[in-house]
Amino acid sequence: DYYQNDMKYWEFSWWVMYDLLATAFFTNKELFSYKESYIEVETRVLPNIWETYENNLNKPNCFVITWVDEIKLKDLFFNVMNK
């Protein structure tokens, strides 16, 4: 109800429910633009400050999502939740 009806925070005209992205990506890849890449996270910079690097010299270790059709993602979520 909060995500569907609350109008206090920017009227949710542009939000994406990031918690859904991983599951939706693997079940509905047509909603996404993505690339395979090698991402490295450096955790030794400072405590609680990490740096992320893209290194395409190595074999890809993840998918990097560059775009999502947020309207279709929200529609998918609400269709599943309202069943």
Secondary structure, 3 states (H helix, E strand, C coil): CHHHHCCCCHHHCCCCCHHHHHHHHHHCHHHEEEEEECEEEEEEEECCEEEEEECCCCCCCEEEEEEECHHHHHHHHHHHHCC
